[in-house]
Amino acid sequence: GRRGARAGGEGGREKRRGGGGGGGEFMQEFFGDVEIVKSNIVSIKNSTRKIAEINQNVLQATTSDRETDFSLELEPLIKATNRKATVAKQLLQRLRDDTERIKNSSQAAKQSPETRIRE
């Protein structure tokens, strides 16, 4: 969906990166990106709990069929969780890079409220 495309690729962001600021649109995009990261973190925490439950079930499984069932449930959950973690990590790095680029663009940008919020 919209979040995956936005977090996964550049998707036209370059136009708004230049210069020392971008006003409301810039901050709206920044806070939108922050919300994506927060959402992914919540999802990762929930998935981690579910993974722990499934692992416990695997350990307590009384038959190899049940153990296999739990293992099959585990694999896609781990893959999905890893994808979300990767997206969150990439987006956080991009936010850091954008902040540095803004800070280095001019002395006025370094002192701007937008820069202080980003930090």
N, C-alpha and C positions, 0 to 999 in steps of 0.2 A: 504494500500500500504506500501511501504518501510518506509515512515515516521511514520505511525501508529505503525508498529511493533517495530521500533527503539525506539520510544518515550514511548511506552506502557510497554515494558518488558526489561529484562536485555539483552537477545539476544547475549550472548557471550562476553559481555563487560568486564567481570571479568579478562580475560586473559591479557588485556591491562592496567588494573588498578594498578597492583603491582608496586613496586619500586618507584623511584622518578621522572620518566619522561617516555617519549615514543617517543620522536622525532617528526618527521613530521606527522606520522600516528596519534599520539595522538592529535596534534593540528588540523589536518584535521577533526578528529571526533568531537573535541570540537567546532570548528566553524560550523560544520554541525549541531550539536545540538543547537547552538545559532540561526542558521537560522530557524530551526524548531520552536523554541520558538517565534521568531520574526514573522514568518508566521502565527502562531496560534493567536498571539496578533492582527495582522491586521484583520484576519478573525473574531475574537471576536468583534472588534470595528465595523466592517461592519454589523455583525449580530445584535449587540446592536442597531444600527441605524434602521435596518429593524424591529426589535422587537418594537421599539418606534413608528415607522410608523404604524405597524399593531395595536398596542394598541390604537393609535389615531383613526384609522379606526373603531375599535370596539366601541369606545365611540361615534363616529358619525354615526354609523349604524342606518338606519331607520327601518329595520325590524329584527326580531329575526333570520331569516334565514341568513341574511348577517352577523350578529353578530356571529352566529355559524360557518359560513364559515371562518371568520377571526380567530376565536379561534382555529379551526382545523389547520389552517396554522401556527399558533403561537406555538403550542405544539412541533412539531418536530424540529422547529428552536431553541427553548429554550433547548431542550434535546441535540441537536448537539453542540450548543454553550457551554453548561455545560461540555460536553465531552472534547471539545478542551481546555477549561479552566483547567480541571483536568489534562490533559496530559501536558500542559504547566507548571502547578504548580509542578507536579511530576518531570518533567525534570529539572526545575530550582533547585529543592531540591537536585536531584542527582548531578547536577553540583556543587552545594555548598558543598555537602558531599565529592565529589571527590577532590575538591580543598583543603578542610581541611585534607583529608587523605594524599595528596601529601605534604602539608606543614608540617605535623607531621612525615613524613617518614624520613627526614634528614635535617640537617642545609643547605646543598647545595640545596636541593629541595626547601626549603623555600625562597632562594635567586634567584632561577632560573627565567629567562625571562618568561617561561611558567606559572609559578605561578603568576607573576605580571600581565600577560595578563588575566588569569582566574579571578583575583580579580577585 
